[in-house]
């Protein structure tokens, strides 16, 4: 691995760079909370060769959202479901926006006509 490869990982949101302890510390939560959202299948951390959980920045953002909901009194299972539904809604909105960009105002899809 070259130094360029290592530095490239710093920008990779999906690279599992954080240990369980470090992730919990960064989020201000417990390792048990991270295990619980893993058991609820909200996130699935990568396992190191030794079996230790490793979290990505993307997973930490999801975990932070779950913690925010739980801190507001939402049960952990419901918080996980809310986050999944929020993600599905965001994806549907993205697909809809893409569809809207590829259609004409009258609703007909744009197409390149042969001359």
N, C-alpha and C positions, 0 to 999 in steps of 0.2 A: 504494500500500500504506500502510495506517495503522499507527500505533505499536501498536494493539491486535492487528493481524494479525501483526506481527513478534513480539510477546511471546507470542502463542498458539503460535507455532512452537517456543518453548523447551520446551514440554511434549509436543511431537509426537515420539514414538519413531521414526517413519518419515521424518522430515524429514532430507534428506541435508546435514547441516551441517558435516561434517568432511572436510578435505582428506586426501589420501593421507598426507602427511607428518605431519599432526596426529594422524591415526588411529594410525599406526605408533608415534608418540611416546607416545600415551596407553596403548597396549597393551604398550609395551616390546618391540616386535618390529621387523622390517624391512619396508620397502615390498615387497620381494620375497615375503615371507610373505603379505601381503595380496593380491598379484597371484596367488600360487599357489592360495589358497583361492577366488579369483575364477575362475581357470581350471578348478578342480575343480567349479565351479558351486555352491559352498556359499552364496556371497553374490554378488549382482550389483549393484555400486555404480552409482548414477546418474552420468551423464557431464554435465559442465558444457558450455556452448556451445563452450568451447575444447577439449573432449575430456578434461578432467581428471576423475579419479574423485572422487566425493563419497560419504561413508558416513553412515548414520544411526546413532543410538544402538543401535537394535535389531541392526543389522549388526555393530556393535562388540561387543555381548554375544556374538553367535555366534562372531565371530573370537576373542574372549577364550577361549571354551570350546575352540575348535580349538587355540589356542596351548597351553592347559593339557594337552590330550591329547598334543600333539606333544612338549611338554617332558617328558612321562612316558615318551617313547620310542615312541609310536604313529606309524606312517608317516602323512604328511599325507592321502593318499587314504583310508586307513582312518579317520582322525579325522573327515574330512568325512562319510563314510558313517555312522559312529557318531552324529554329531550329527543327521543326517537321520532315522535310525531313532529316536533319542530324541524328536525332534519329532513323528514319526508316532505313537509310543507315547503321548505326552502328549495328542495330539489324540484318539486312540482312547479314552483314559481319560476325557477330558472328555465325549465323546459318550456313553460308557457311563454316566457319572454322571448326565447329563441324562436318559437313558433310564430309569434307576432312579428318578429323581424323578417321572417321569410315569407310572409303573406302580404298581399296588397290590401289597401284599406277596404276594398269591397269583399274581402274574404277569400279571394282566389289566390292560390299559391303562385309565386313568381316562378317563371320558367324561361329559359333561353329559347327563343324561337328560331327555327332554321329558316334562312332566307332562300 
